[in-house]
Amino acid sequence: MEQEKSNSLGPRLPRAVANLPASVMTCALQALLLVDAGMHVQQSLAVLLPALFPQTETDARWQNKKNLCSDLVYGYLRAELRIMAIVQSVLRQKKKLPRPMLLILGLAIFSLLLQDRHADHAVVHESVDMVRRLYGGVLAGLANACLRTVQRRRDSYADVDFYRKKFSLDAFDAAALFHAVPCHVARHWRSAYGQQAALHLLRRSSQRPWSAFRINAKHDAAAALRSALHSLGAEKVADWGLAFPPGSVPQRVLGREFAFWLREGALSQQAAGSQRVLESLGLYHWEGSVCDFCAGFGGKTAALLEQGVAVTLCLDKSEQRLRGLPRECRRLGLLPPVLAVADGTRPPLSGWNGHILLDAPCSGLGVLSRRPDIRRRVPSSFESYRQEQIRLLCAAYALLPPGRQIAYVTCTVNPEENEQVVFHLLQAEPKSRLVRQWQTGHEHPWHEGMYGALVEKVF
């Protein structure tokens, strides 16, 4: 059995893979193997990047390598189903190949077909050399033949009709494979929203995400920064939110490095859909105390605090997620709320004399572009969220006094986790009233798929 080498967070890498020469491709391969072992993709990169690329080079070169590796890993996961179908079309016995070799081929195919940052010959050479180092000349020759075939047929892989004919699929299932969305998810969307909306969702899920930022309205430079960023091509997503297409975030603004404004608390990264749902539900107009019931890392809490909304208590059952919120508030110049590690289905409160924000755990089907590893989840994993969401919503609602509101928010595109959960509360509680609900338009080409509902307890 091949010897293994452990890393600091538990999952193990084959020793030969761990000892490959440091490169962007090596880092990407190791990150994907850690994802195979159960680690989140963001966490795997956080573990590997500092180890493989120590920050002894200039910041610019470090950042470039970090970006290249992140783009390669996320891009591969975003297209994994399609890429593995291409491998299957070239290598009939792909299931018998070692997993690291399959991932090397997959990363190379992504670089050849869907990324234009590396010369084709360099991609093929490095990939074949990695296979040779790991498995010897025979499999290296097979890898070389596979990648050369992909190069010759590259135009056919850009046509959805190739997948329809090759795998005997109907047009819709072929589109799902082309956009690398699991068939069970694609069919669920079609059943829930109709075929045209489902096709829009498929296309959106395969796109690189835009980089969205929130301007801290309390910062002295807020107005000038907003004006400057719009003049540099940013698209407005909310009153104090804006976004740039992939790869177009400016290096400098108002005479300073872009990173300076992040360090100084003038800017924060926050997904466009996340900003839109807060604004569309009218939460920036809330008066009185607010409890963030599943605060996570506190992005929505910080957004509300910047607008003067009094978020005074944050709950989450993960101490690790809550731990960074006080530091984030200090960066932004905000008074941090009280934190409590608690399960929202069993809140440590007998009542709450204010509003409640419930950003509920969900299947994440609205953020497949930003969280492509979600595509790997088995169908049964999506079925467990609804019952927890109902328990959380009912527990939070029970704490409200009359005249107060609860905002229920998810980042999924699934009526069973969205409208149907809210409808369950409305049926169970006669004094509940739906004030408004909002959802990202299915046809929007790049906004995340968010849902939100505002429910009030009436007198």
Backbone torsions as a table, in degrees:
resi	resn	phi	psi	omega
1	MET	NA	140.6	-177.8
2	GLU	-66.9	135.3	178.1
3	GLN	-66.3	152.7	-177.8
4	GLU	-122.7	154.2	179.9
5	LYS	-123.0	126.2	-176.8
6	SER	-86.4	158.0	171.8
7	ASN	-117.5	179.3	-168.5
8	SER	-67.5	-19.6	-175.7
9	LEU	-109.4	10.5	169.5
10	GLY	113.5	-57.0	-179.3
11	PRO	-57.3	151.7	-172.1
12	ARG	-115.6	144.6	177.3
13	LEU	-111.3	142.4	171.7
14	PRO	-55.5	139.1	-175.1
15	ARG	-57.0	-41.9	-177.9
16	ALA	-62.7	-37.6	178.4
17	VAL	-69.1	-41.6	-179.8
18	ALA	-64.2	-26.3	-176.8
19	ASN	-97.1	7.0	175.4
20	LEU	-62.8	149.2	178.0
21	PRO	-55.8	140.0	-178.1
22	ALA	-63.1	128.5	176.3
23	SER	-163.5	169.8	176.7
24	VAL	-61.0	-42.5	-179.7
25	MET	-65.4	-40.8	177.2
26	THR	-61.1	-45.8	179.5
27	CYS	-61.2	-42.4	179.8
28	ALA	-63.6	-42.7	178.1
29	LEU	-61.3	-47.8	-178.7
30	GLN	-64.1	-38.3	178.6
31	ALA	-62.1	-42.1	-179.5
32	LEU	-68.0	-34.4	176.3
33	LEU	-67.3	-35.2	175.5
34	LEU	-68.8	-35.6	174.4
35	VAL	-64.4	-40.7	174.5
36	ASP	-55.0	-37.5	-176.8
37	ALA	-80.3	-0.7	175.2
38	GLY	110.3	1.0	179.9
39	MET	-83.9	144.0	173.9
40	HIS	-65.1	147.6	-175.1
41	VAL	-61.4	-40.9	179.9
42	GLN	-62.8	-39.8	179.9
43	GLN	-67.6	-40.3	-179.2
44	SER	-62.0	-41.0	178.8
45	LEU	-68.9	-36.3	178.5
46	ALA	-63.4	-32.5	177.9
47	VAL	-73.5	-43.6	-167.9
48	LEU	-86.7	-38.4	-173.2
49	LEU	-58.4	-47.0	179.4
50	PRO	-64.9	-30.4	-178.5
51	ALA	-75.1	-40.5	-177.1
52	LEU	-82.6	-31.6	-177.9
53	PHE	-127.2	75.4	178.8
54	PRO	-56.8	142.6	-175.2
55	GLN	-78.4	60.9	174.7
56	THR	-100.1	-12.1	177.7
57	GLU	-87.6	179.9	176.4
58	THR	-65.2	154.5	-179.6
59	ASP	-57.9	-36.0	-177.9
60	ALA	-64.9	-43.6	-179.8
61	ARG	-69.3	-38.9	175.7
62	TRP	-60.2	-47.8	-178.2
63	GLN	-64.0	-36.4	179.6
64	ASN	-64.5	-45.5	178.5
65	LYS	-64.2	-41.4	178.3
66	LYS	-60.4	-45.2	-179.5
67	ASN	-65.9	-42.0	179.3
68	LEU	-60.6	-45.0	-178.9
69	CYS	-66.6	-44.4	179.5
70	SER	-61.8	-44.4	179.2
71	ASP	-62.0	-37.8	-179.1
72	LEU	-68.2	-45.2	-178.4
73	VAL	-67.9	-50.7	-179.1
74	TYR	-65.0	-40.3	179.7
75	GLY	-63.7	-42.7	177.5
76	TYR	-60.6	-48.9	-178.8
77	LEU	-62.3	-34.5	178.7
78	ARG	-65.0	-28.0	-176.1
79	ALA	-116.0	14.0	-169.1
80	GLU	-57.7	-46.2	-178.1
81	LEU	-61.0	-42.2	178.3
82	ARG	-65.7	-43.5	-178.5
83	ILE	-63.8	-43.8	179.6
84	MET	-67.2	-28.7	173.5
85	ALA	-66.5	-37.7	176.7
86	ILE	-65.2	-44.0	177.2
87	VAL	-58.9	-43.6	-179.9
88	GLN	-62.5	-35.5	-179.5
89	SER	-69.8	-22.0	-178.5
90	VAL	-99.5	-40.5	-177.4
91	LEU	-117.6	106.0	-175.7
92	ARG	-67.8	-27.7	-176.7
93	GLN	-101.4	35.4	-173.7
94	LYS	-61.8	-29.5	-178.4
95	LYS	-65.7	-20.9	-179.5
96	LYS	-87.2	-7.3	-178.6
97	LEU	-81.4	150.6	177.0
98	PRO	-60.2	143.5	-177.5
99	ARG	-57.1	-45.4	178.7
100	PRO	-58.7	-36.4	178.4
101	MET	-65.9	-42.3	177.3
102	LEU	-59.2	-41.2	-180.0
103	LEU	-68.5	-37.8	175.7
104	ILE	-60.6	-45.8	178.0
105	LEU	-62.0	-42.0	179.9
106	GLY	-62.7	-44.2	177.7
107	LEU	-62.8	-40.8	179.1
108	ALA	-65.1	-42.3	-180.0
109	ILE	-65.0	-39.8	175.4
110	PHE	-58.9	-45.6	-179.4
111	SER	-63.4	-38.8	-177.8
112	LEU	-71.4	-39.6	-171.0
113	LEU	-100.8	-32.2	-168.1
114	LEU	-123.2	3.3	179.7
115	GLN	-137.6	143.0	-177.3
116	ASP	-119.9	31.1	-176.0
117	ARG	-94.6	-11.8	-175.5
118	HIS	-132.8	146.0	175.3
119	ALA	-66.7	141.1	-176.9
120	ASP	-57.3	-44.2	-176.4
121	HIS	-63.7	-34.7	178.9
122	ALA	-68.1	-39.9	178.7
123	VAL	-62.1	-48.6	-178.8
124	VAL	-63.8	-44.5	-177.9
125	HIS	-61.0	-48.8	-177.7
126	GLU	-65.6	-40.5	-178.3
127	SER	-65.2	-45.5	179.2
128	VAL	-64.0	-39.2	179.0
129	ASP	-64.3	-39.2	177.7
130	MET	-62.5	-43.5	178.8
131	VAL	-64.1	-40.0	179.0
132	ARG	-62.0	-44.6	-180.0
133	ARG	-62.6	-34.5	-176.3
134	LEU	-85.1	-39.0	-167.3
135	TYR	-132.5	-1.1	176.3
136	GLY	93.5	-178.1	-169.5
137	GLY	-69.8	-34.7	-176.3
138	VAL	-63.9	-51.1	179.9
139	LEU	-70.6	-28.7	174.8
140	ALA	-63.5	-40.0	176.3
141	GLY	-64.1	-38.3	177.6
142	LEU	-64.5	-41.9	178.7
143	ALA	-62.1	-43.5	179.5
144	ASN	-61.0	-44.6	179.8
145	ALA	-63.2	-41.0	179.5
146	CYS	-61.3	-48.7	-176.1
147	LEU	-70.0	-34.2	176.3
148	ARG	-65.7	-38.7	177.0
149	THR	-63.8	-43.3	178.1
150	VAL	-60.4	-40.9	177.8
151	GLN	-59.3	-44.9	-177.6
152	ARG	-65.4	-34.5	-173.5
153	ARG	-100.6	12.8	-169.3
154	ARG	-55.3	-36.5	-178.0
155	ASP	-64.7	-35.5	-178.1
156	SER	-68.3	-30.1	-178.3
157	TYR	-72.1	-14.8	178.9
158	ALA	-85.4	0.0	-177.4
159	ASP	-111.3	122.6	-178.6
160	VAL	-59.9	-24.7	-178.4
161	ASP	-66.4	-25.5	176.5
162	PHE	-59.4	-43.5	-176.4
163	TYR	-72.5	-34.1	178.2
164	ARG	-63.6	-46.6	-177.2
165	LYS	-74.4	-44.3	-174.3
166	LYS	-64.2	-37.9	-174.3
167	PHE	-112.0	13.7	175.7
168	SER	52.9	53.5	-178.3
169	LEU	-107.2	156.9	169.4
170	ASP	-78.0	172.5	-171.7
171	ALA	-61.4	-38.3	-177.1
172	PHE	-71.0	-46.2	179.5
173	ASP	-64.9	-32.9	175.8
174	ALA	-65.4	-39.1	177.4
175	ALA	-64.4	-39.3	177.6
176	ALA	-62.0	-43.1	178.5
177	LEU	-66.5	-41.3	179.8
178	PHE	-60.1	-39.8	179.5
179	HIS	-91.5	5.0	173.2
180	ALA	59.5	38.3	174.9
181	VAL	-104.8	130.1	-180.0
182	PRO	-52.2	139.9	-174.3
183	CYS	-59.5	-36.9	-178.5
184	HIS	-66.1	-32.4	176.4
185	VAL	-71.9	-46.5	-179.1
186	ALA	-59.5	-44.4	-179.2
187	ARG	-68.3	-33.8	176.4
188	HIS	-63.7	-42.9	176.9
189	TRP	-60.9	-43.7	-180.0
190	ARG	-62.6	-41.3	179.2
191	SER	-65.3	-38.0	-175.0
192	ALA	-81.0	-37.9	-169.0
193	TYR	-123.1	-7.4	-176.8
194	GLY	97.1	159.6	-172.5
195	GLN	-66.7	-40.7	-177.0
196	GLN	-64.9	-43.7	177.4
197	ALA	-63.6	-40.0	179.5
198	ALA	-62.4	-39.4	177.9
199	LEU	-64.3	-39.1	174.6
200	HIS	-60.1	-43.7	-179.0
201	LEU	-66.0	-37.2	176.9
202	LEU	-61.3	-46.6	-178.6
203	ARG	-64.2	-43.0	-178.9
204	ARG	-63.8	-36.5	-177.2
205	SER	-68.5	-20.7	-177.1
206	SER	-95.3	-3.6	-177.7
207	GLN	-85.0	151.4	171.2
208	ARG	-65.7	137.4	-178.5
209	PRO	-71.7	149.2	173.4
210	TRP	-76.2	158.7	176.5
211	SER	-96.2	111.9	-176.5
212	ALA	-109.5	145.1	-177.3
213	PHE	-136.0	152.4	175.9
214	ARG	-115.9	126.3	177.2
215	ILE	-83.5	132.1	178.4
216	ASN	-73.2	105.7	-175.9
217	ALA	-61.9	-19.8	179.8
218	LYS	-85.4	-8.8	-177.6
219	HIS	-77.5	144.7	-177.4
220	ASP	-60.0	-30.9	-176.7
221	ALA	-94.4	10.0	-171.5
222	ALA	-56.0	-53.0	-175.8
223	ALA	-63.9	-44.3	-180.0
224	ALA	-65.3	-37.9	-179.7
225	LEU	-67.3	-42.2	178.5
226	ARG	-61.1	-45.2	179.5
227	SER	-62.7	-43.2	-177.5
228	ALA	-66.6	-41.9	-178.4
229	LEU	-67.8	-37.9	175.9
230	HIS	-63.8	-37.3	179.0
231	SER	-68.6	-20.1	178.6
232	LEU	-92.0	9.5	172.9
233	GLY	103.1	7.4	179.0
234	ALA	-69.8	145.4	176.6
235	GLU	-99.4	133.5	-179.7
236	LYS	-69.5	133.9	175.0
237	VAL	-121.0	-18.0	177.2
238	ALA	-160.5	177.2	-176.5
239	ASP	-56.7	-41.3	178.6
240	TRP	-117.3	21.8	-178.8
241	GLY	-120.6	148.1	179.8
242	LEU	-153.0	164.5	-176.3
243	ALA	-146.6	152.7	177.3
244	PHE	-119.4	144.3	173.5
245	PRO	-59.7	160.1	-178.6
246	PRO	-53.0	131.3	175.6
247	GLY	78.8	9.3	-174.5
248	SER	-118.0	11.7	177.0
249	VAL	-63.8	127.3	-176.2
250	PRO	-66.9	150.1	178.3
251	GLN	-78.1	-30.5	-178.2
252	ARG	-136.3	149.8	175.0
253	VAL	-151.4	137.1	-176.9
254	LEU	52.5	38.7	175.6
255	GLY	75.8	7.8	-179.0
256	ARG	-124.8	155.5	171.4
257	GLU	-60.1	142.2	179.4
258	PHE	-55.2	-39.7	-178.7
259	ALA	-62.8	-25.1	178.4
260	PHE	-60.3	-43.7	-177.0
261	TRP	-68.5	-29.9	173.9
262	LEU	-69.0	-45.2	-180.0
263	ARG	-63.6	-36.2	-176.0
264	GLU	-81.6	-0.9	177.3
265	GLY	81.4	13.6	176.3
266	ALA	-83.9	-23.2	-177.6
267	LEU	-132.7	151.5	171.3
268	SER	-139.8	147.5	172.3
269	GLN	-79.8	128.9	175.5
270	GLN	-155.0	129.9	-176.9
271	ALA	-55.4	145.6	-178.3
272	ALA	-59.4	-44.3	180.0
273	GLY	-62.4	-36.3	178.8
274	SER	-64.8	-39.6	177.0
275	GLN	-68.7	-40.7	-177.1
276	ARG	-65.0	-38.8	-175.9
277	VAL	-68.2	-37.8	177.3
278	LEU	-62.5	-44.2	-178.7
279	GLU	-70.5	-41.5	-176.2
280	SER	-68.7	-30.4	176.9
281	LEU	-81.0	-9.7	178.9
282	GLY	79.6	24.6	-175.2
283	LEU	-71.9	-20.0	178.1
284	TYR	-71.0	-9.6	177.7
285	HIS	-99.8	3.3	178.4
286	TRP	-61.6	138.1	174.8
287	GLU	-117.8	146.0	-176.5
288	GLY	93.2	179.6	-175.9
289	SER	-71.9	148.4	178.8
290	VAL	-127.0	139.1	172.0
291	CYS	-110.5	123.7	174.0
292	ASP	-89.3	109.3	-165.8
293	PHE	-78.2	-30.3	175.8
294	CYS	-134.2	73.9	-165.3
295	ALA	-69.8	-27.3	-177.2
296	GLY	59.0	-131.1	179.2
297	PHE	-82.6	-6.0	171.3
298	GLY	90.3	19.0	-179.6
299	GLY	-62.0	-44.1	-179.4
300	LYS	-72.7	-35.3	174.9
301	THR	-59.1	-47.6	-179.8
302	ALA	-61.7	-40.7	179.2
303	ALA	-61.6	-41.3	178.8
304	LEU	-68.9	-42.5	179.8
305	LEU	-61.3	-38.7	179.0
306	GLU	-62.0	-27.1	179.9
307	GLN	-93.0	8.1	177.2
308	GLY	85.6	8.9	176.9
309	VAL	-79.5	132.6	-171.3
310	ALA	-85.7	78.4	172.2
311	VAL	-78.7	111.4	-173.2
312	THR	-110.1	-13.0	-179.7
313	LEU	-143.3	133.9	176.5
314	CYS	-125.6	127.0	176.6
315	LEU	-111.2	147.5	168.4
316	ASP	-166.0	145.7	-179.2
317	LYS	-81.6	-4.8	177.7
318	SER	-106.3	112.2	176.6
319	GLU	-63.7	-34.6	-179.0
320	GLN	-61.4	-41.1	-179.4
321	ARG	-69.0	-39.3	-177.5
322	LEU	-72.6	-23.6	-168.6
323	ARG	-59.2	-33.5	-175.9
324	GLY	-84.3	-7.0	-174.8
325	LEU	-65.3	-43.4	177.1
326	PRO	-59.6	-39.7	178.8
327	ARG	-65.0	-39.4	178.5
328	GLU	-65.2	-40.2	177.7
329	CYS	-63.7	-39.3	177.2
330	ARG	-62.9	-41.6	178.5
331	ARG	-59.5	-37.3	-176.0
332	LEU	-90.3	-3.6	-178.8
333	GLY	71.9	36.2	-175.9
334	LEU	-114.6	151.4	175.3
335	LEU	-77.5	118.8	-176.2
336	PRO	-70.6	146.1	175.8
337	PRO	-77.5	169.8	171.2
338	VAL	-71.4	137.9	-178.9
339	LEU	-111.4	144.3	177.2
340	ALA	-143.9	124.8	174.7
341	VAL	-80.4	110.8	-174.5
342	ALA	-159.5	149.4	174.5
343	ASP	-84.3	121.5	-177.1
344	GLY	-63.2	-20.8	176.5
345	THR	-73.1	-16.8	174.7
346	ARG	-133.4	68.9	-172.5
347	PRO	-66.9	145.3	-180.0
348	PRO	-83.5	41.6	-177.2
349	LEU	-137.0	147.2	172.9
350	SER	-96.1	-13.2	178.2
351	GLY	-176.0	166.6	179.2
352	TRP	-142.7	116.5	-176.6
353	ASN	-88.6	63.4	-179.6
354	GLY	-175.9	-163.9	178.8
355	HIS	-92.0	164.0	179.3
356	ILE	-132.0	131.8	171.3
357	LEU	-102.7	122.3	177.4
358	LEU	-117.9	97.2	174.8
359	ASP	-91.6	90.2	-164.4
360	ALA	-77.1	146.2	169.7
361	PRO	-57.0	140.0	-175.4
362	CYS	-152.0	178.0	-177.7
363	SER	-73.2	-15.5	176.4
364	GLY	72.5	21.8	-176.9
365	LEU	-70.1	-9.9	176.2
366	GLY	-86.9	-8.3	-176.5
367	VAL	-125.2	34.8	-180.0
368	LEU	-62.5	-28.6	177.8
369	SER	-69.6	-41.9	-177.5
370	ARG	-84.2	-28.9	179.9
371	ARG	-122.8	69.0	-172.4
372	PRO	-66.8	-18.7	178.9
373	ASP	-67.5	-16.3	176.2
374	ILE	-60.8	-28.9	-179.7
375	ARG	-60.1	-23.0	-177.8
376	ARG	-80.0	-11.3	-176.2
377	ARG	-67.9	143.6	179.2
378	VAL	-74.3	153.0	-176.9
379	PRO	-54.0	-37.2	-176.3
380	SER	-64.7	-24.0	-178.2
381	SER	-67.9	-24.7	-179.0
382	PHE	-76.5	-17.5	-173.6
383	GLU	-83.4	-11.8	-173.8
384	SER	-84.7	-13.5	-171.9
385	TYR	-75.7	-38.4	-171.2
386	ARG	-56.6	-46.5	-177.6
387	GLN	-64.7	-39.4	177.2
388	GLU	-65.4	-39.4	179.4
389	GLN	-63.0	-41.6	178.4
390	ILE	-63.2	-43.9	179.8
391	ARG	-63.4	-41.8	179.4
392	LEU	-64.8	-45.9	-177.2
393	LEU	-65.0	-42.8	179.9
394	CYS	-67.4	-39.2	179.3
395	ALA	-65.9	-41.9	179.4
396	ALA	-68.1	-43.2	-179.3
397	TYR	-60.9	-37.0	-177.9
398	ALA	-62.3	-21.9	-179.4
399	LEU	-82.7	-16.3	-173.3
400	LEU	-74.6	140.1	167.1
401	PRO	-84.2	162.6	176.7
402	PRO	-57.6	143.6	179.3
403	GLY	89.7	-6.7	179.0
404	ARG	-102.1	165.5	-171.7
405	GLN	-126.0	155.5	171.6
406	ILE	-125.0	132.5	176.9
407	ALA	-103.6	119.2	178.5
408	TYR	-102.6	122.5	-172.8
409	VAL	-131.8	138.8	171.1
410	THR	-137.3	164.4	173.4
411	CYS	-114.1	43.0	178.6
412	THR	-124.7	161.3	176.1
413	VAL	-117.4	86.7	-173.2
414	ASN	-164.4	107.7	-177.8
415	PRO	-56.5	-29.6	-178.5
416	GLU	-66.8	-25.7	178.4
417	GLU	-99.4	-9.6	-175.1
418	ASN	-111.6	-95.4	-174.7
419	GLU	-57.4	-39.2	-175.1
420	GLN	-70.6	-30.9	175.5
421	VAL	-67.7	-44.4	178.4
422	VAL	-64.6	-41.4	179.2
423	PHE	-61.5	-36.3	177.4
424	HIS	-59.8	-43.5	178.2
425	LEU	-64.8	-44.7	-178.2
426	LEU	-61.3	-35.2	177.9
427	GLN	-74.2	-36.6	-175.1
428	ALA	-78.6	-25.8	-174.8
429	GLU	-119.3	102.7	-176.3
430	PRO	-60.0	-26.8	-177.9
431	LYS	-90.7	6.7	177.5
432	SER	-87.4	142.7	-179.6
433	ARG	-136.4	129.5	177.1
434	LEU	-77.2	117.0	179.7
435	VAL	-82.9	-49.9	176.8
436	ARG	-165.1	160.6	170.7
437	GLN	-140.0	156.5	-175.4
438	TRP	-145.4	146.0	176.1
439	GLN	-145.6	142.9	174.9
440	THR	-56.6	134.2	177.2
441	GLY	-61.0	132.8	-178.7
442	HIS	-60.6	-28.1	-175.6
443	GLU	-82.4	-9.0	-179.5
444	HIS	-64.2	131.5	-170.9
445	PRO	-74.5	-18.9	-175.4
446	TRP	-145.6	-12.1	175.8
447	HIS	-62.8	145.7	175.3
448	GLU	-66.9	151.6	179.8
449	GLY	-82.8	97.5	-178.5
450	MET	-112.0	152.5	174.4
451	TYR	-133.2	143.4	175.4
452	GLY	-149.2	144.7	176.6
453	ALA	-136.2	141.0	178.3
454	LEU	-113.6	119.1	-177.0
455	VAL	-119.4	136.0	-179.7
456	GLU	-114.1	142.7	172.0
457	LYS	-91.8	115.8	-174.5
458	VAL	-87.8	162.6	-179.5
459	PHE	-74.1	NA	NA
